[in-house]
């Protein structure tokens, strides 16, 4: 059945559209975009006053399957993503077994086709078992369907191994995503090193533990003349290092996550384990730098780093609690509230950072609304107030520090391959 989406304001930086248009969908594709379109047979959706944007693309999330299905699985993770307006997501390899082989990559792809509701793209491991000793078969991962390689959750400790990873990835035209953390400097800290960690009597993680590795990987990318993508940037100096590298012509892209432009280490007060994340929440100065990096284009992507954990892994002493925040269902409202409503970014720039750039960096044919393309579409009301209620999350896990927050930005429709997954804010 054809669908006519009528009267919405399309924001699509890739095609240059910013205005009120109608869209006709047929057989999963966008077949027409124009004004005053009509047809007699089909589904007509009037979205007057709402914004029609490409389906959101998340370049960094954790679906936990295979191996940790008690935290999340592909079915619940993709449902959670759909409710948040995401139509395509790339999942990290720190599963059990690690996604370091053709068999695990294909398992994830096939399971997503069977149980998933949106497009799922696996990311393969840089090193076998994420042990940091021996390169995975990068070509094998690429041909199996991996869209990037990363040891996310762990850094690649050996500079020689990261250099080889960049060189091999360049041969196979696959993106390297670096988790920048010097474990020797981190010294098993549990939150940002500073006033708050001192007051709470907790071992701190210095910002240098991130920045040293950012500097190393920028140097390696420049030396090998190959692209690198820096994950979850959280500090002022990291932003400065990336900004300066870009000016020198280094092929670097970077991402941050909503919690790094909305929260500081203060959120860890009262030993709130829902605010325990890696890299840790930093200071006001760092938050300001992250926001400026988003504003001036130093940071290319807003990713969720959706990291579900069972309540038993959070309801423990701060020092032994798992790191991570669930992010699919809060990412867009946090971005609208803290960046759009404060005039840091325009909606076009948000679409670039949450649709266009992730698609480009991962080599996906997504992130735009054009005739002939697959109909992956998100329709939002940027003014409607939403109150975060973790008990209503579609994710299996509820580990979010944003429970009770009043935000702007409601997802009304999520359409994947022409199929409605969310309609009038309800998951179908």
C-alpha positions as CSV (number, residue, x, y, z in Angstrom):
1,X,0.0,0.0,0.0
2,X,1.2,3.5,-0.9
3,X,1.6,6.0,1.9
4,X,1.4,9.8,1.6
5,X,3.1,11.8,4.2
6,X,1.5,15.2,4.0
7,X,2.3,18.7,5.1
8,X,5.5,18.1,7.1
9,X,8.6,20.3,7.0
10,X,11.5,18.3,5.4
11,X,14.9,18.9,6.8
12,X,17.4,17.1,4.6
13,X,20.9,18.7,4.3
14,X,22.1,16.2,1.8
15,X,19.5,17.1,-0.9
16,X,19.3,20.7,0.3
17,X,15.6,20.5,1.2
18,X,14.3,22.7,4.0
19,X,10.6,23.4,3.6
20,X,7.1,22.0,3.5
21,X,6.8,19.1,1.1
22,X,4.7,15.9,0.7
23,X,6.3,12.4,0.4
24,X,4.9,9.4,-1.3
25,X,6.2,6.0,-0.3
26,X,5.6,2.8,-2.3
27,X,7.1,-0.7,-2.0
28,X,9.5,0.6,0.7
29,X,10.9,3.4,-1.4
30,X,10.4,7.2,-1.7
31,X,8.8,7.6,-5.1
32,X,7.9,11.3,-5.1
33,X,8.6,14.4,-3.2
34,X,6.6,17.6,-4.0
35,X,3.8,20.0,-3.1
36,X,0.1,19.2,-2.9
37,X,0.6,15.5,-3.9
38,X,-2.5,13.4,-3.8
39,X,-3.7,9.9,-4.5
40,X,-7.0,8.1,-4.0
41,X,-5.8,4.7,-2.6
42,X,-3.5,4.4,0.3
43,X,-2.6,5.6,3.7
44,X,-2.5,9.4,4.3
45,X,-0.5,10.7,7.2
46,X,-1.0,14.4,8.0
47,X,2.1,15.7,9.8
48,X,1.5,19.4,9.5
49,X,3.6,21.3,12.0
50,X,6.0,18.5,12.4
51,X,9.5,17.9,11.0
52,X,10.3,15.1,8.6
53,X,14.0,14.1,8.7
54,X,16.0,11.1,7.5
55,X,15.9,8.2,9.9
56,X,18.5,8.6,12.7
57,X,21.8,6.7,12.3
58,X,23.7,5.6,15.4
59,X,27.4,4.9,14.8
60,X,28.1,3.5,18.2
61,X,25.9,1.2,20.4
62,X,25.9,-2.0,22.2
63,X,23.2,-4.6,21.6
64,X,24.9,-7.3,23.8
65,X,23.9,-10.2,21.6
66,X,25.5,-12.8,21.4
67,X,26.4,-13.6,25.0
68,X,24.8,-11.0,27.2
69,X,21.2,-11.2,26.3
70,X,20.2,-10.7,30.0
71,X,21.2,-7.0,29.5
72,X,19.8,-6.5,26.0
73,X,19.2,-8.5,22.8
74,X,18.7,-7.5,19.2
75,X,15.0,-7.6,19.4
76,X,14.7,-5.3,22.4
77,X,17.6,-3.1,21.4
78,X,16.2,-2.4,18.0
79,X,12.7,-1.7,19.4
80,X,14.3,0.8,21.8
81,X,16.2,2.4,19.0
82,X,13.0,2.7,16.9
83,X,11.2,4.5,19.7
84,X,14.1,6.9,19.8
85,X,13.8,7.6,16.1
86,X,16.7,5.5,14.9
87,X,16.4,3.5,11.7
88,X,20.0,2.3,11.4
89,X,22.5,1.4,14.1
90,X,26.0,0.1,14.2
91,X,26.7,-2.3,17.2
92,X,30.1,-2.7,18.9
93,X,32.0,-6.1,19.0
94,X,32.4,-6.6,22.7
95,X,30.0,-9.5,22.8
96,X,30.6,-13.1,23.8
97,X,32.1,-14.5,21.7
98,X,33.7,-11.3,20.5
99,X,32.7,-10.2,16.9
100,X,36.2,-10.9,15.6
101,X,35.2,-13.5,12.9
102,X,33.0,-14.1,9.9
103,X,30.8,-16.4,11.8
104,X,29.9,-13.9,14.6
105,X,29.4,-11.0,12.1
106,X,27.1,-13.2,10.0
107,X,25.2,-14.3,13.2
108,X,24.5,-10.7,14.1
109,X,23.3,-9.9,10.6
110,X,21.1,-12.9,10.3
111,X,19.7,-12.5,13.9
112,X,18.9,-8.8,13.1
113,X,17.0,-9.9,9.9
114,X,15.1,-12.4,12.0
115,X,14.4,-10.5,15.2
116,X,15.4,-6.9,14.6
117,X,13.0,-4.2,13.6
118,X,15.6,-1.7,12.1
119,X,18.8,-1.8,10.1
120,X,21.6,-3.3,12.1
121,X,25.3,-3.0,11.0
122,X,27.9,-5.0,13.0
123,X,31.3,-3.5,13.9
124,X,34.1,-6.1,14.0
125,X,37.0,-6.2,16.5
126,X,40.4,-4.8,15.7
127,X,42.2,-7.5,17.6
128,X,41.3,-11.2,18.1
129,X,39.3,-11.6,21.2
130,X,39.8,-7.8,21.8
131,X,43.0,-9.0,23.5
132,X,45.1,-6.3,21.8
133,X,47.8,-8.8,20.7
134,X,46.9,-10.0,17.2
135,X,44.9,-8.3,14.4
136,X,41.6,-9.8,13.4
137,X,41.2,-10.9,9.8
138,X,40.0,-7.5,8.7
139,X,39.3,-8.4,5.1
140,X,37.2,-11.4,6.3
141,X,35.2,-9.1,8.7
142,X,34.6,-6.5,5.9
143,X,33.4,-9.1,3.4
144,X,31.2,-10.7,6.1
145,X,29.4,-7.4,6.5
146,X,31.2,-5.4,9.2
147,X,31.0,-1.6,8.5
148,X,33.9,-0.7,10.8
149,X,36.5,-2.2,13.2
150,X,37.0,-1.2,16.9
151,X,38.0,-2.7,20.2
152,X,35.5,-0.5,21.9
153,X,35.3,-1.1,25.6
154,X,39.1,-1.6,25.5
155,X,41.8,0.5,24.0
156,X,44.4,-0.9,21.5
157,X,47.3,-0.6,23.9
158,X,50.1,-1.3,21.4
159,X,50.9,1.6,19.1
160,X,52.4,-0.9,16.6
161,X,49.1,-2.9,16.5
162,X,47.0,0.3,15.9
163,X,49.4,1.3,13.1
164,X,48.9,-2.0,11.4
165,X,45.1,-1.8,11.9
166,X,45.1,1.5,10.2
167,X,47.2,0.2,7.3
168,X,45.1,-2.9,6.8
169,X,41.8,-1.0,7.2
170,X,42.9,1.4,4.5
171,X,43.5,-1.5,2.1
172,X,39.9,-2.8,2.7
173,X,38.3,0.7,2.9
174,X,36.8,0.1,6.4
175,X,36.6,2.6,9.2
176,X,38.8,2.3,12.3
177,X,37.0,3.5,15.5
178,X,39.3,4.1,18.4
179,X,38.4,3.8,22.1
180,X,41.1,6.2,23.5
181,X,42.1,5.3,27.0
182,X,45.6,4.8,28.5
183,X,44.9,2.1,31.1
184,X,48.2,2.7,32.9
185,X,47.1,6.3,33.5
186,X,43.5,5.4,34.3
187,X,44.9,3.1,37.1
188,X,41.6,1.4,37.7
189,X,39.9,4.8,38.6
190,X,36.1,4.8,38.7
191,X,35.2,8.5,37.9
192,X,36.8,11.7,36.7
193,X,39.8,12.7,38.8
194,X,39.2,16.0,40.5
195,X,37.3,17.8,43.3
196,X,34.3,15.5,43.1
197,X,36.3,12.3,43.2
198,X,38.3,13.6,46.2
199,X,35.1,14.6,48.1
200,X,33.6,11.2,47.4
201,X,36.8,9.3,48.3
202,X,36.9,7.5,45.0
203,X,39.9,6.8,42.8
204,X,39.9,9.2,39.9
205,X,40.6,8.8,36.1
206,X,42.7,11.7,34.9
207,X,41.6,13.4,31.6
208,X,45.1,12.7,30.4
209,X,44.2,9.0,30.1
210,X,42.0,9.9,27.2
211,X,44.1,12.7,25.7
212,X,47.3,10.8,25.5
213,X,45.7,8.1,23.4
214,X,43.9,10.6,21.2
215,X,47.2,12.3,20.5
216,X,48.8,8.9,19.8
217,X,46.1,7.9,17.3
218,X,46.1,11.2,15.6
219,X,49.9,10.9,15.1
220,X,49.5,7.4,13.7
221,X,46.7,8.5,11.4
222,X,48.8,11.3,10.1
223,X,51.9,9.1,9.8
224,X,50.0,6.4,7.8
225,X,47.9,9.0,6.0
226,X,44.8,6.9,6.8
227,X,41.4,7.8,8.3
228,X,40.6,7.3,12.0
229,X,37.4,7.9,13.9
230,X,37.7,8.8,17.6
231,X,34.9,7.5,19.8
232,X,33.1,9.2,22.7
233,X,35.2,12.3,23.1
234,X,34.8,13.8,26.6
235,X,37.6,16.3,27.4
236,X,38.6,19.8,26.4
237,X,42.1,18.9,25.3
238,X,40.8,16.0,23.2
239,X,38.6,18.5,21.3
240,X,41.6,20.8,20.8
241,X,43.8,18.0,19.6
242,X,41.3,16.8,17.0
243,X,40.6,20.4,15.9
244,X,44.3,21.1,15.3
245,X,44.7,17.7,13.6
246,X,41.9,18.6,11.2
247,X,43.6,21.9,10.4
248,X,46.8,20.0,9.5
249,X,44.8,17.8,7.1
250,X,44.7,14.6,9.3
251,X,41.9,12.3,8.1
252,X,40.1,12.3,11.5
253,X,36.5,12.3,12.4
254,X,35.1,12.2,16.0
255,X,31.9,11.6,18.0
256,X,30.6,12.5,21.3
257,X,27.4,11.4,23.2
258,X,24.6,13.3,24.8
259,X,25.8,12.6,28.3
260,X,29.0,14.5,27.6
261,X,27.3,17.7,26.6
262,X,24.6,17.5,29.3
263,X,26.1,16.2,32.5
264,X,29.2,16.7,34.6
265,X,30.9,14.7,37.3
266,X,28.4,16.3,39.7
267,X,25.9,13.7,38.5
268,X,27.9,11.1,40.3
269,X,27.1,12.7,43.7
270,X,25.4,10.4,46.2
271,X,27.3,7.6,44.5
272,X,24.8,7.5,41.6
273,X,26.0,4.5,39.6
274,X,23.6,5.4,36.7
275,X,26.0,8.3,36.0
276,X,29.0,5.9,36.0
277,X,30.3,5.7,32.4
278,X,33.6,5.3,30.5
279,X,35.1,7.7,29.6
280,X,33.7,9.3,32.8
281,X,31.6,12.4,33.0
282,X,33.9,15.4,33.2
283,X,33.8,19.1,34.3
284,X,31.9,22.2,33.3
285,X,34.9,23.3,31.2
286,X,35.0,20.0,29.3
287,X,31.2,20.2,28.7
288,X,31.6,23.7,27.3
289,X,34.5,22.5,25.0
290,X,32.4,19.5,23.8
291,X,29.5,21.9,22.9
292,X,32.0,24.3,21.1
293,X,33.4,21.3,19.2
294,X,29.9,20.3,18.1
295,X,29.2,24.0,17.1
296,X,32.4,24.5,15.0
297,X,32.3,21.0,13.4
298,X,35.3,19.5,15.2
299,X,33.0,16.8,16.4
300,X,31.2,15.2,13.4
301,X,28.8,12.8,15.1
302,X,26.4,12.6,18.0
303,X,26.3,8.9,18.9
304,X,24.4,7.2,21.8
305,X,27.0,4.7,23.1
306,X,23.8,2.9,24.2
307,X,25.2,0.6,26.9
308,X,22.5,-1.5,28.7
309,X,23.2,-3.2,32.0
310,X,21.1,-5.3,34.3
311,X,20.0,-3.6,37.5
312,X,22.1,-6.0,39.6
313,X,25.2,-4.6,37.8
314,X,24.3,-1.0,38.8
315,X,22.7,-1.6,42.2
316,X,26.1,-2.2,43.8
317,X,29.0,-0.1,45.3
318,X,30.1,2.7,42.9
319,X,33.6,1.2,42.5
320,X,32.4,-2.1,41.1
321,X,29.3,-0.9,39.2
322,X,29.3,-1.5,35.4
323,X,30.0,1.5,33.2
324,X,27.3,2.7,30.8
325,X,24.1,4.5,30.1
326,X,21.2,3.4,27.9
327,X,20.9,6.1,25.2
328,X,18.5,5.3,22.3
329,X,15.3,6.7,23.8
330,X,16.8,10.0,25.2
331,X,19.4,10.9,22.6
332,X,17.2,13.0,20.3
333,X,15.3,14.9,23.1
334,X,18.6,15.7,24.9
335,X,20.1,17.0,21.6
336,X,17.1,19.1,20.8
337,X,16.8,20.5,24.4
338,X,20.5,21.2,25.0
339,X,21.7,22.1,21.5
340,X,18.8,23.2,19.3
341,X,16.8,25.1,21.9
342,X,20.0,26.8,23.1
343,X,20.9,27.9,19.5
344,X,24.1,25.8,19.6
345,X,23.1,23.9,16.5
346,X,20.4,24.3,13.9
347,X,18.1,21.3,13.1
348,X,20.0,20.9,9.8
349,X,23.3,20.6,11.7
350,X,21.7,18.0,14.1
351,X,20.5,16.0,11.1
352,X,24.1,16.2,9.7
353,X,25.5,14.8,13.0
354,X,22.8,12.2,13.6
355,X,22.1,11.1,10.0
356,X,24.4,12.3,7.3
357,X,27.8,12.1,8.9
358,X,27.4,8.7,10.5
359,X,26.2,7.3,7.2
360,X,29.2,8.8,5.3
361,X,31.8,7.7,7.9
362,X,30.5,4.1,8.0
363,X,29.9,3.9,4.3
364,X,26.1,3.4,4.6
365,X,23.6,4.4,1.9
366,X,21.5,6.2,4.5
367,X,21.0,9.6,6.0
368,X,18.9,11.4,3.3
369,X,15.4,11.7,1.8
370,X,15.7,11.4,-1.9
371,X,13.5,9.9,-4.6
372,X,14.5,6.3,-5.3
373,X,16.0,5.8,-1.8
374,X,14.8,3.4,0.8
375,X,12.1,5.1,3.0
376,X,13.9,5.4,6.3
377,X,12.1,8.4,7.9
378,X,11.7,9.9,11.3
379,X,9.0,12.5,12.0
380,X,9.3,14.6,15.1
381,X,7.7,17.5,17.1
382,X,10.6,19.6,18.3
383,X,8.5,21.6,20.8
384,X,6.5,18.9,22.5
385,X,7.6,18.3,26.1
386,X,8.5,14.7,27.0
387,X,9.2,13.5,30.6
388,X,11.8,10.7,30.7
389,X,10.3,7.6,32.4
390,X,12.8,4.8,32.4
391,X,10.1,2.3,33.5
392,X,8.6,2.8,30.0
393,X,11.8,2.2,28.1
394,X,11.6,-0.6,25.5
395,X,15.2,-1.5,26.3
396,X,15.6,-4.4,28.8
397,X,17.8,-2.2,30.9
398,X,16.9,1.0,32.6
399,X,20.3,2.4,33.5
400,X,19.8,6.1,32.7
401,X,20.6,9.2,34.9
402,X,18.0,11.2,33.0
403,X,14.9,9.6,34.7
404,X,12.4,12.4,35.4
405,X,14.1,15.0,33.1
406,X,11.7,17.3,31.2
407,X,12.9,17.6,27.6
408,X,11.7,18.8,24.3
409,X,11.4,16.6,21.2
410,X,8.9,13.8,20.6
411,X,9.3,11.1,18.0
412,X,5.9,10.6,16.4
413,X,6.7,8.2,13.5
414,X,9.7,5.9,12.8
415,X,9.5,4.4,9.3
416,X,12.0,1.7,8.2
417,X,12.0,0.4,4.6
418,X,8.6,2.0,4.2
419,X,7.2,0.2,7.2
420,X,5.8,2.1,10.2
421,X,7.4,0.9,13.4
422,X,6.3,3.8,15.6
423,X,3.0,5.5,14.8
424,X,1.6,8.4,16.8
425,X,4.4,7.8,19.4
426,X,3.4,4.2,19.8
427,X,5.6,1.2,19.0
428,X,3.6,-1.1,16.7
